[in-house]
Amino acid sequence: MPDNAQQFASDNYSGICPEAWQAMAEANQGHQRAYGDDDWTARAADHFRSLFETDCDVFFAFNGTAANSLALASLCQSYHSVICSETAHVETDECGAPEFFSNGSKLLTARSEQGKLTPASIREIAVKRKDIHFPKPRVVTLTQATEVGTVYRPEEIQAISQTCDELGLNLHMDGARFSNACAFLGCTPAELTWKAGVDVLCFGGTKNGMAVGEAILFFNRGLAEDFDYRCKQAGQLASKMRYLSAPWVGILQDDAWLRYANHANHCAQLLAKLVEDVPGVSLMFPVEANGVFLQMSEPAIAALTARGWRFYTFIGAGGARFMCSWDTEEARVRQLAADIREVMAA
């Protein structure tokens, strides 16, 4: 299998979509003001305000770890804590960055159901201790879509937001695959964020056709005070900011972000359908975004790897995660499904 063959380990394996590439090429003409004071950054921010139907504050960062960590740090003091799912990216895959950038705010993991927090699990952590010896809960962070490919419905977010209001907590959303959640539910971005009570969203572009770049949207604008200074201090203020913001113009202006998310979701649904009758293969979680989690035999997983397929197996014995991308080809999905069928029958 060639080294550049389409793989299913991560949607980060994919390249840059044509719309983002074209926007970067257009932004490369002539000179523009530096540090975000350029036309492209202004246009991108306006596209977000139009898309979300509200006058939010918009910032850009290089990657999701920085976006999440800086956003959470802006919502916390060092003696506060952040309630998250035990599978949340901020907990398992960001190398302590949220704690680092907040000068020590502790992550508290809560039980999740199919990757999703519930009002009950949040309340359990938030009221567990109220003494001065324990970091005071201040923020809840949701991952949309979750790390196991499930999606929060608007009513679920609203119920969590109501719980947050009762407990004096802010609500942050890690939207690395927010586009896929919107595509699956057919909801507007507003319905899945500020209309449901989300204070801050980190909207991911890297996994949906961009090279780099995440957007941090503050719907509660009072929480964005001095956030530009926080970005600068963390090395996230790009001097040539137009190369972070222009791709957003490219994918937002004609809804390419949603088309590509729909395509990735469709490919995930196709893979699940093609293997649903394979003996010994079962879905670990519902397929609601662009990821498929399959329970298989360990020999079959080894055989797939030997055939050159790349996928992750961090979810327990016999568990395999297959991620589809904005550019995944259906023929490649069918080839993977055929190989799964063969190795399971061996």
C-alpha positions as CSV (number, residue, x, y, z in Angstrom):
1,M,0.0,0.0,0.0
2,P,1.6,3.4,-1.0
3,D,2.6,5.7,1.8
4,N,0.2,8.4,0.6
5,A,-2.9,6.1,0.3
6,Q,-6.0,7.3,2.1
7,Q,-6.1,6.0,5.6
8,F,-8.6,5.9,8.5
9,A,-6.4,6.5,11.5
10,S,-7.3,10.2,11.8
11,D,-9.1,13.0,9.9
12,N,-5.8,14.9,10.4
13,Y,-4.2,12.7,7.7
14,S,-6.2,14.5,5.0
15,G,-4.9,17.4,2.9
16,I,-6.3,20.9,2.3
17,C,-9.6,21.3,0.6
18,P,-9.7,23.4,-2.7
19,E,-11.7,26.2,-1.1
20,A,-9.2,26.7,1.7
21,W,-6.3,26.4,-0.7
22,Q,-7.8,28.9,-3.1
23,A,-8.4,31.4,-0.3
24,M,-4.8,31.2,0.9
25,A,-3.6,31.8,-2.7
26,E,-5.8,34.9,-3.0
27,A,-4.6,36.1,0.4
28,N,-1.1,35.8,-0.9
29,Q,-1.5,38.7,-3.3
30,G,0.2,41.9,-2.3
31,H,0.6,43.1,1.3
32,Q,-1.8,43.1,4.2
33,R,-1.6,44.5,7.7
34,A,0.0,42.2,10.3
35,Y,-1.2,40.6,13.5
36,G,-4.9,40.2,12.5
37,D,-5.5,43.8,11.4
38,D,-6.1,42.7,7.9
39,D,-9.1,42.4,5.6
40,W,-9.2,38.6,5.5
41,T,-9.3,38.3,9.3
42,A,-12.1,40.8,9.4
43,R,-14.0,39.0,6.7
44,A,-13.6,35.6,8.5
45,A,-14.9,37.1,11.8
46,D,-17.9,38.5,10.0
47,H,-18.6,35.2,8.3
48,F,-18.7,33.6,11.8
49,R,-21.1,36.2,13.1
50,S,-23.4,35.7,10.2
51,L,-23.2,31.9,10.4
52,F,-24.0,32.0,14.2
53,E,-26.5,34.8,13.9
54,T,-24.9,36.8,16.7
55,D,-22.3,39.4,17.4
56,C,-19.7,37.2,19.0
57,D,-16.0,37.9,19.6
58,V,-13.8,35.8,17.3
59,F,-10.1,34.8,17.7
60,F,-7.9,32.5,15.7
61,A,-5.3,30.0,17.0
62,F,-3.0,27.6,15.3
63,N,-4.4,24.3,16.7
64,G,-7.1,22.8,18.9
65,T,-4.9,22.3,22.0
66,A,-4.1,26.0,22.1
67,A,-7.7,27.0,21.4
68,N,-9.1,24.8,24.1
69,S,-6.5,25.6,26.7
70,L,-6.6,29.3,26.3
71,A,-10.4,29.4,26.2
72,L,-10.6,27.4,29.4
73,A,-7.8,29.5,31.0
74,S,-9.9,32.6,30.3
75,L,-12.8,31.1,32.2
76,C,-10.8,30.0,35.3
77,Q,-8.6,31.2,38.0
78,S,-5.7,28.9,39.1
79,Y,-7.7,27.6,42.1
80,H,-10.7,26.7,39.9
81,S,-11.5,23.3,38.3
82,V,-13.0,22.2,34.9
83,I,-15.5,19.4,34.7
84,C,-15.0,17.2,31.7
85,S,-15.7,13.7,30.4
86,E,-13.2,11.0,31.3
87,T,-12.6,10.6,27.5
88,A,-12.4,14.3,26.7
89,H,-9.5,15.4,24.5
90,V,-8.5,18.1,27.1
91,E,-8.0,15.2,29.6
92,T,-6.4,12.5,27.5
93,D,-4.6,14.2,24.6
94,E,-3.4,17.7,25.4
95,C,-0.4,17.0,27.6
96,G,-1.6,19.1,30.5
97,A,-2.0,22.2,28.4
98,P,-5.3,23.3,30.0
99,E,-3.7,23.1,33.5
100,F,-0.5,24.8,32.2
101,F,-2.1,27.8,30.5
102,S,-4.5,28.3,33.5
103,N,-1.7,28.2,35.9
104,G,-3.0,25.1,37.6
105,S,-6.8,24.8,37.2
106,K,-7.6,21.2,37.8
107,L,-9.5,18.9,35.4
108,L,-12.1,16.9,37.2
109,T,-13.4,13.9,35.2
110,A,-17.1,13.0,35.3
111,R,-18.9,9.9,34.2
112,S,-20.2,9.9,30.7
113,E,-22.8,8.0,28.8
114,Q,-21.6,7.0,25.3
115,G,-19.1,9.8,25.6
116,K,-21.5,12.5,26.7
117,L,-21.8,14.3,30.0
118,T,-25.2,14.5,31.7
119,P,-26.6,17.0,34.2
120,A,-26.4,14.3,36.9
121,S,-22.8,13.4,36.3
122,I,-21.9,17.1,36.3
123,R,-23.8,17.8,39.5
124,E,-22.2,14.8,41.1
125,I,-18.7,16.3,40.7
126,A,-19.7,19.9,41.2
127,V,-21.3,19.3,44.6
128,K,-19.0,16.5,45.8
129,R,-16.9,18.9,47.9
130,K,-17.4,22.6,48.7
131,D,-14.6,23.1,51.2
132,I,-11.7,25.5,50.6
133,H,-9.2,22.6,50.3
134,F,-10.7,21.4,47.0
135,P,-10.4,23.3,43.7
136,K,-13.7,25.2,43.1
137,P,-15.6,24.0,40.0
138,R,-16.0,26.8,37.5
139,V,-16.4,25.4,34.0
140,V,-18.0,22.5,32.2
141,T,-16.5,21.5,28.9
142,L,-18.3,19.4,26.3
143,T,-16.8,17.8,23.2
144,Q,-19.0,18.0,20.1
145,A,-18.9,15.5,18.4
146,T,-17.5,13.4,21.3
147,E,-14.4,11.4,21.3
148,V,-16.4,8.2,20.6
149,G,-18.3,9.8,17.7
150,T,-21.6,10.6,19.4
151,V,-23.4,13.9,19.2
152,Y,-25.1,16.1,21.8
153,R,-28.6,17.1,20.8
154,P,-29.7,20.7,21.4
155,E,-32.0,19.6,24.3
156,E,-29.1,17.8,26.0
157,I,-26.9,20.9,25.8
158,Q,-29.8,23.0,27.1
159,A,-30.2,20.7,30.1
160,I,-26.5,20.9,30.8
161,S,-26.5,24.7,30.5
162,Q,-29.4,24.9,32.9
163,T,-27.4,22.8,35.4
164,C,-24.4,25.1,34.9
165,D,-26.5,28.1,35.6
166,E,-27.8,26.6,38.8
167,L,-24.3,25.7,39.9
168,G,-22.6,29.0,38.7
169,L,-20.5,27.3,36.0
170,N,-19.5,28.5,32.6
171,L,-20.0,26.2,29.5
172,H,-17.3,25.6,27.0
173,M,-17.5,23.5,23.9
174,D,-14.6,21.7,22.2
175,G,-15.8,21.7,18.6
176,A,-13.0,20.0,16.9
177,R,-15.7,18.1,14.9
178,F,-18.4,20.7,15.4
179,S,-19.1,20.7,11.6
180,N,-19.8,16.9,11.7
181,A,-22.3,17.4,14.6
182,C,-24.1,20.1,12.7
183,A,-24.3,18.0,9.6
184,F,-25.6,14.9,11.4
185,L,-28.3,16.8,13.3
186,G,-29.3,19.3,10.6
187,C,-29.3,22.0,13.2
188,T,-27.9,25.5,12.8
189,P,-24.7,26.4,14.5
190,A,-26.6,28.8,16.7
191,E,-29.0,26.1,17.9
192,L,-26.0,23.9,19.0
193,T,-24.2,26.7,20.8
194,W,-25.3,30.0,22.2
195,K,-29.1,29.4,21.8
196,A,-28.5,26.2,23.9
197,G,-26.4,28.1,26.5
198,V,-22.8,27.6,25.4
199,D,-20.6,30.5,26.4
200,V,-17.5,29.7,24.3
201,L,-16.9,27.5,21.3
202,C,-13.6,26.3,19.8
203,F,-14.6,25.6,16.2
204,G,-12.2,23.2,14.5
205,G,-11.1,23.7,10.9
206,T,-8.1,21.4,10.7
207,K,-10.2,18.2,10.7
208,N,-12.5,19.5,8.0
209,G,-10.3,20.6,5.2
210,M,-7.9,23.2,6.5
211,A,-4.2,23.0,7.0
212,V,-4.1,24.7,10.4
213,G,-6.4,27.0,12.3
214,E,-9.1,26.9,14.9
215,A,-11.5,29.7,15.7
216,I,-12.5,30.6,19.3
217,L,-15.9,32.2,19.5
218,F,-17.0,34.0,22.7
219,F,-20.8,34.2,22.7
220,N,-20.6,35.6,26.2
221,R,-18.4,38.5,25.2
222,G,-17.6,39.6,28.7
223,L,-15.5,36.4,29.1
224,A,-13.3,37.5,26.2
225,E,-11.7,40.4,28.2
226,D,-7.9,40.6,27.3
227,F,-8.1,37.3,25.4
228,D,-6.0,38.9,22.6
229,Y,-3.2,39.3,25.2
230,R,-3.6,35.7,26.3
231,C,-3.1,34.6,22.7
232,K,-0.1,36.8,22.2
233,Q,1.6,35.5,25.4
234,A,0.9,31.9,24.4
235,G,2.5,32.4,20.9
236,Q,-0.8,32.1,19.2
237,L,-0.9,35.6,17.6
238,A,0.1,35.0,14.1
239,S,2.1,37.8,12.5
240,K,0.7,36.9,9.1
241,M,-2.8,36.2,10.5
242,R,-4.4,36.2,7.1
243,Y,-3.0,32.8,6.4
244,L,-5.0,31.5,9.4
245,S,-8.2,33.4,8.7
246,A,-8.4,33.3,4.9
247,P,-9.1,29.5,4.8
248,W,-12.1,30.1,7.0
249,V,-13.4,32.6,4.4
250,G,-12.9,29.9,1.8
251,I,-14.8,27.2,3.6
252,L,-17.5,29.3,5.2
253,Q,-18.6,31.6,2.3
254,D,-20.3,28.9,0.2
255,D,-20.9,26.3,3.0
256,A,-18.1,24.0,2.0
257,W,-17.6,23.3,5.7
258,L,-21.0,21.7,5.9
259,R,-20.7,19.8,2.6
260,Y,-17.4,18.3,3.6
261,A,-18.8,17.3,7.0
262,N,-21.8,15.7,5.4
263,H,-19.5,13.7,3.1
264,A,-17.3,12.5,5.9
265,N,-20.3,11.5,7.9
266,H,-21.8,9.7,4.9
267,C,-18.6,7.7,4.4
268,A,-18.7,6.7,8.1
269,Q,-22.3,5.5,7.7
270,L,-21.3,3.6,4.6
271,L,-18.5,1.8,6.3
272,A,-20.8,0.8,9.2
273,K,-23.4,-0.5,6.8
274,L,-20.9,-2.5,4.8
275,V,-19.7,-4.4,7.8
276,E,-22.9,-4.7,9.8
277,D,-23.5,-8.3,8.8
278,V,-19.8,-9.5,9.3
279,P,-19.8,-12.2,11.9
280,G,-17.8,-11.1,15.0
281,V,-17.9,-7.4,14.2
282,S,-20.1,-5.0,16.2
283,L,-20.5,-1.3,16.7
284,M,-19.1,0.0,20.0
285,F,-21.0,3.3,19.7
286,P,-23.6,4.8,17.4
287,V,-22.2,6.2,14.2
288,E,-23.3,9.9,14.4
289,A,-20.3,11.8,13.1
290,N,-17.4,10.8,11.0
291,G,-16.0,8.0,13.2
292,V,-16.7,4.3,13.3
293,F,-15.8,2.3,16.4
294,L,-15.7,-1.4,15.7
295,Q,-15.3,-4.4,18.1
296,M,-13.2,-7.0,16.2
297,S,-10.9,-9.9,17.0
298,E,-7.3,-9.1,17.9
299,P,-6.0,-11.4,15.1
300,A,-8.2,-9.5,12.6
301,I,-6.8,-6.2,13.8
302,A,-3.3,-7.5,13.4
303,A,-4.1,-8.8,9.9
304,L,-5.6,-5.4,8.9
305,T,-2.5,-3.7,10.1
306,A,-0.3,-6.2,8.1
307,R,-2.3,-5.3,5.0
308,G,-1.2,-1.6,5.4
309,W,-4.3,-0.1,7.0
310,R,-3.8,2.6,9.6
311,F,-6.3,3.1,12.4
312,Y,-6.3,3.6,16.2
313,T,-6.8,0.9,18.8
314,F,-6.7,3.0,22.0
315,I,-10.2,2.0,23.1
316,G,-9.6,-1.4,24.7
317,A,-9.0,-4.9,23.6
318,G,-10.5,-5.6,20.2
319,G,-11.6,-2.0,19.7
320,A,-10.7,-0.1,16.5
321,R,-11.4,3.4,15.5
322,F,-11.8,4.4,11.8
323,M,-12.1,8.1,10.9
324,C,-13.4,9.4,7.6
325,S,-12.3,12.7,6.2
326,W,-13.6,15.5,3.9
327,D,-11.9,13.8,1.0
328,T,-12.5,10.1,1.8
329,E,-13.3,8.2,-1.4
330,E,-16.1,5.7,-1.3
331,A,-14.0,3.2,-3.2
332,R,-11.5,3.3,-0.4
333,V,-14.2,2.7,2.2
334,R,-15.4,-0.3,0.2
335,Q,-11.9,-1.7,0.0
336,L,-11.5,-1.3,3.8
337,A,-14.8,-3.0,4.4
338,A,-13.9,-5.9,2.1
339,D,-10.6,-6.4,3.9
340,I,-12.4,-6.4,7.3
341,R,-14.7,-9.1,6.0
342,E,-11.8,-11.2,4.8
343,V,-9.7,-10.9,7.9
344,M,-12.6,-11.7,10.2
345,A,-13.4,-14.8,8.1
346,A,-9.8,-16.1,8.2
